[in-house]
Amino acid sequence: MNVNELTSLLAETHDELLQESWDRYLIKMWRAPFYAYMKRTMYIFVKDNNITYEKLNALKRTPRNVKQHRNTVARFIAAYLPKLSDKLWEGKMSEDELVAWLGKSKLDTMLMMVDDDKVKKETREKYRIKIKYQQNMAEGKVDRRWYDGHQRNSWSTVKGKA
C-alpha cells in the first residue's frame, strides 16, 4: 500500500466513524428529557468533534436548510426522517441496534416534511381563528375566553365541545 491509498483509507474510516457518532448523538438527543433544537445540537456536535460545519453537512441525516435548523430534534426526526422516528417510537431496538440499522440503510434527510399538508392546514386554521376573534372583538361580541376556547390545544376543542 502506498501513502495515497493509506490516506484515503484513513479518511474513509474517519468519515464512517463520524457518521456513526452523529447517528448516536441524534438518537441521544431525541431521547433527552428536554427539547433540544437542531441548531444547538449541530453546534455542540461540531464543537465536541472539532470539525467544520462543511464536514457535518457532508454526513447523512443532517439538516439540509435553515428551516430544518429551527426544529427540535424530535420534530426534525419525525418530519424529515420518518423511518427512524418509527423505529425510535417502537422502542424495540437498543441504541447499538439502531446505529447498526442506520449504518446499513441509505436513509437520509428528506427535503420536505412528511406531514407538510397537515402543518399547513393547522397553520391556516389558527390564522382563521385569530382573524375571526379580531373581528368579533372589534364588534364587541366576545372576550378572551372565546379565543381560548377555540384554540386547538383548548380542552373544549380537544373534547369536541365548542
C-alpha positions, 0 to 999 in steps of 0.5 A: 500500500502506498501513502495515497491509498493509506490516506484515503483509507484513513479518511474513509474510516474517519468519515464512517466513524463520524457518521456513526457518532452523529447517528448516536448523538441524534438518537441521544438527543431525541431521547433527552428529557428536554427539547433540544433544537437542531441548531444547538445540537449541530453546534455542540456536535461540531464543537465536541468533534472539532470539525467544520460545519462543511464536514457535518453537512457532508454526513447523512441525516443532517439538516439540509436548510435553515428551516430544518435548523429551527426544529427540535430534534424530535420534530426534525426526526419525525418530519424529515426522517420518518423511518427512524422516528418509527423505529425510535417510537417502537422502542424495540431496538437498543441504541447499538441496534439502531446505529447498526440499522442506520449504518446499513440503510441509505436513509437520509434527510428528506427535503420536505416534511412528511406531514407538510399538508397537515402543518399547513392546514393547522397553520391556516386554521389558527390564522382563521381563528385569530382573524375571526376573534379580531373581528368579533372583538372589534364588534364587541361580541366576545372576550378572551375566553372565546379565543381560548376556547377555540384554540386547538390545544383548548380542552373544549376543542380537544373534547369536541365541545365548542 
